[in-house]
Amino acid sequence: MASEGYTTVFHGDDWKISKGAMTIARGRKSGTLYKTAGACHLIAVAKNENPNLWHKRLGHMSEKGMKVTHSKEKLPSLRSIEIDICEDCILGKQKSVRF
């Protein structure tokens, strides 16, 4: 975001992401966590048509789950939902060895 000209400011218990005079997101500190303020908790994001990036953004959601989400028109920028093999998903599903 910094390379695109966005600025992140933390001041006291408040934070804000802006580009010029346009505020993209803002929030307040709650305990040790900065939370997004506003009724809908929405943050504007750039249009992205990469299903692998959305797979990661959505907490490594399954391809089937992404197709359901796409069918409900929640991921309108995606043309296809074909994701590559995710190494993180494979490693996360491995069983640990008992000692």
N, C-alpha and C positions, 0 to 999 in steps of 0.2 A: 504494500500500500504506500510505503514511503516513496518508492520509485515513481509512483503515479501522482505524487504531490499531496497526499493526505497527511494530516498532522494529528498526532495523538497527544492530548494534554491531560495530565493528572494534577489537580489543584485541590489540596485538602482532601475531602471525602468525595469529590466530584471528578468525573472524567468525561472527555469529549473527543470524538473523531470528526475532523472537518477537512474540507478542501476549499480554501478561500473563505467566502462568507457562508457556504453551504455546510450545515451540520448534518453528518451522516448518522451518528449515534451518540447518545449520552447516557450517563447513569450515575449511581451513587455507590459508595462503599458500604457493604454490609458485613460487619465482622472483619475478616481478612479477604473478602471476595468483592470485586467490583461487579455490580449487576447493571444490566440495561434497564433504563427507566422508560416508562410509557405503558399505556394500556395494552398494546399488542406485542410489546417486546420485539419489534422488528428492526432489523438492520439492513440497510440497502447493500446489496452485493452486486458485483459485476456479472454480466451474463456469461455463463460458462457452459459449453456443450461437451465437456469431458466427463463421461460417466464414471471413470475411475476416480476422479477428484470428488464427485458427489458421493461415491461409495464411501470414501474416507470421511467426508464431512458429515455424513449421516451415521457415523459410528460403525462403519463396516457392515452396513445393511446388506442383506442377501439380494441377489439379482431378482428373485421373485418378489421380494418386498419393494424393490425399486420399481418394478413393473406395475405393481398395484398402485404405488404412489404416483407414478407417471399417468396411469389411467384415470386417476382422480384429478388430473391437471395441476398437480403440485410441483412438477418439474417440467414446465413447458419448454424450457430452452433445450432439452435433450431430444435428439433425433432418434437415437437408439439407446438401449439399456445393456448392451453387451459389455461386460466388464472383464478385464484381464484377470489372470490368476493373481490373487493377492497374497503375498508372502506373509504379511502380518496376520491374516485370517488363518492361514495354515499353521503358523507357529502358535497362535492362540488356542487352536483346537487340539494340540498335542497333549497327551496325558503325561503327567509327571511320574518319575520312577520312585517307587517306595524304597525307603532305606531301612 
